[in-house]
């Protein structure tokens, strides 16, 4: 993952981009918590809302793996198919953890694929 390149794609300074990523990580973690709760109760609408939020934010920042996973969850929930959603949610968690780790190490350019997980 190249934070500098992703920032440039959005016409932002790297520091500005990193601030946005930090907010994204915080909000997405909250959305994942909401999604897991909704999955436990079978609340498709709440799953859709959380997945849609993650999808939009991830896409806006260039995190295509998380975006694709969230899009898959959203589409399935719209069709009231929640089977397999926990696995996709865990893959998103992997994305977020890898992004967080890259920020902590302050070596964002050293990570090409933040999850190693497929879609």
C-alpha positions as CSV (number, residue, x, y, z in Angstrom):
1,X,0.0,0.0,0.0
2,X,1.4,3.3,-1.0
3,X,-0.2,6.0,1.2
4,X,1.8,8.7,-0.7
5,X,0.4,7.5,-4.0
6,X,-3.1,7.2,-2.6
7,X,-2.9,10.7,-1.2
8,X,-1.6,12.0,-4.6
9,X,-4.5,10.4,-6.3
10,X,-6.9,12.4,-4.2
11,X,-4.7,15.6,-4.6
12,X,-3.9,15.6,-0.9
13,X,-0.7,15.9,1.1
14,X,0.3,12.6,2.7
15,X,-0.3,14.0,6.2
16,X,-3.9,15.0,5.3
17,X,-4.5,11.6,3.8
18,X,-3.2,9.8,6.9
19,X,-5.6,11.9,9.1
20,X,-8.5,10.8,6.8
21,X,-7.3,7.2,7.1
22,X,-7.3,7.4,10.9
23,X,-10.9,8.7,10.9
24,X,-11.8,6.0,8.4
25,X,-10.4,3.3,10.7
26,X,-12.3,4.6,13.7
27,X,-15.6,4.9,11.9
28,X,-15.2,1.6,10.1
29,X,-14.5,-0.2,13.3
30,X,-17.7,1.2,14.7
31,X,-19.6,0.1,11.5
32,X,-18.2,-3.4,11.8
33,X,-19.4,-3.6,15.4
34,X,-22.8,-2.5,14.3
35,X,-22.7,-5.0,11.4
36,X,-21.8,-7.9,13.7
37,X,-24.6,-7.0,16.1
38,X,-27.1,-6.8,13.2
39,X,-25.8,-10.1,11.8
40,X,-26.5,-11.8,15.2
41,X,-30.1,-10.6,15.1
42,X,-30.6,-11.1,11.4
43,X,-31.2,-7.3,10.8
44,X,-30.5,-7.0,7.1
45,X,-31.2,-3.3,6.9
46,X,-28.6,-2.5,9.6
47,X,-26.1,-4.8,7.8
48,X,-26.8,-2.8,4.6
49,X,-26.3,0.5,6.3
50,X,-23.0,-0.5,7.9
51,X,-21.6,-2.2,4.7
52,X,-22.7,0.8,2.6
53,X,-20.8,3.2,4.9
54,X,-17.6,1.1,4.8
55,X,-17.9,0.7,1.0
56,X,-18.2,4.4,0.4
57,X,-15.4,5.4,2.7
58,X,-13.0,2.7,1.6
59,X,-13.7,3.5,-2.0
60,X,-13.2,7.2,-1.5
61,X,-9.7,6.5,0.0
62,X,-8.7,4.0,-2.6
63,X,-8.9,0.9,-0.4
64,X,-10.3,-1.3,-3.1
65,X,-10.2,-4.6,-1.2
66,X,-12.3,-3.3,1.7
67,X,-14.6,-1.6,-0.8
68,X,-15.2,-4.8,-2.7
69,X,-15.8,-6.8,0.5
70,X,-18.3,-4.3,1.8
71,X,-20.0,-4.1,-1.6
72,X,-20.4,-7.9,-1.5
73,X,-21.9,-7.8,2.0
74,X,-24.2,-5.0,1.0
75,X,-25.5,-6.7,-2.1
76,X,-26.0,-10.0,-0.2
77,X,-27.9,-8.3,2.6
78,X,-30.1,-6.5,0.1
79,X,-31.0,-9.9,-1.1
80,X,-31.5,-11.1,2.5
81,X,-28.6,-13.5,2.2
82,X,-26.4,-13.2,5.3
83,X,-24.6,-16.5,5.1
84,X,-20.9,-16.0,4.6
85,X,-21.1,-12.4,5.7
86,X,-19.1,-13.1,8.9
87,X,-16.2,-14.3,6.7
88,X,-16.3,-11.1,4.6
89,X,-16.6,-8.9,7.7
90,X,-13.5,-10.7,9.1
91,X,-11.6,-10.0,5.9
92,X,-12.5,-6.3,6.3
93,X,-11.2,-6.5,9.8
94,X,-8.0,-7.9,8.4
95,X,-7.8,-4.9,6.0
96,X,-8.3,-2.5,8.8
97,X,-5.7,-4.2,11.0
98,X,-3.1,-4.1,8.3
99,X,-3.8,-0.5,7.5
100,X,-3.5,0.3,11.3
101,X,-0.3,-1.6,11.5
102,X,1.2,0.2,8.5
103,X,0.3,3.5,10.2
104,X,1.9,2.4,13.5
105,X,5.1,1.4,11.8
106,X,5.1,4.6,9.9
107,X,6.2,2.6,6.9
108,X,3.0,2.7,4.7
109,X,4.9,2.1,1.5
110,X,6.2,-1.3,2.7
111,X,2.7,-2.9,2.5
112,X,1.4,-3.8,-1.0
113,X,-1.7,-5.8,0.0
114,X,-3.1,-4.9,3.4
115,X,-5.0,-8.1,3.9
116,X,-3.6,-10.9,1.9
117,X,-7.3,-11.8,1.8
118,X,-9.3,-12.3,-1.3
119,X,-12.8,-11.0,-2.0
